[in-house]
Amino acid sequence: MRNTAGTFRVGAALGVLALLMSAAPPTAASARAHVAGSVGLSDGRTFAHWAHPERRAFVRRRPSHRSGSVARLRYLTEDGYPEVYAILRRFRDRNGRTWFEIGLPLRPNGRTGWVREFALGRLHRVGTRLVVDRVRLRATLYRSGKRIWRSRVGVGKAGSPTPAGRFWIREKFRVAKRHGQYGPRAFGTSSYSRLSDWPGGGVVGIHGTDAPALIPGRPSHGCIRVRNQAIKRLYRLMPIGTPMLVR
């Protein structure tokens, strides 16, 4: 399965957005204890790995079939694109079986778990990183630690803030109605807000806008808005699987 750029059609889901449960602070991943003997596959700054799922396998709390499950892999994102899992660490158990610790695009933000190697497709490596500063209202893209793109942005308002934490880019696509409220390009992330302006609600998107005068500012329900010319350039530069830090 490959995650390729597609066309997104905004439908009637916008009219049925409901207030969803509040996402917990995304600090669980940073607070977890690493499994002894595991090897890191992403540093969150200069390189990272990701993969599509191959099977709807259970995700375990620890790298063991005796460990309880925390979730199950899914094939598609909420928008119908191939799901993307961040690959954090690798571990080989005493029987020679390889496990991967993965980030989970689920509520609450920051959840992780372990799956067997056979449950995932080929690992992809990226060298980009997106940093969103909610105080300065600015987003910056780095490649191999060097800045290659920067733009002023709009973020969530006080009642529906853009969640802080470490996330990743799960999908990217051209918007069918490119002069509409989402602009010409958009990205889906692994972040979940209480309520976003994304169809279906909850998922934090990065997209263009039909109201550029509101940028920089805090006009959204959690999504990150970028002026249209800037989002088109970001679309060319930022690949699927890019880690995203929101601070």
Secondary structure, 3 states (H helix, E strand, C coil): CCCCCEEECCCHHHHHCCCCCCCCCCCHHHHCCCCCCCEECCCCCCCEEEECECCCCEEECCCCCCCCEEEECCCECCCCCECCEEEEEEEECCCCCEEEEEECCCCCCCCEEEEEHHHECCCEEECEEEEEECCCCEEEEEECCEEEEEEEEEEECCCCCCCCEEEEEEEEEEECCCCCCCCCEEEEEEEECCCCCCCCCCEEEEECCCCHHHCCEEEECCCEEECHHHHHHHHHHCCCCCEEEEC
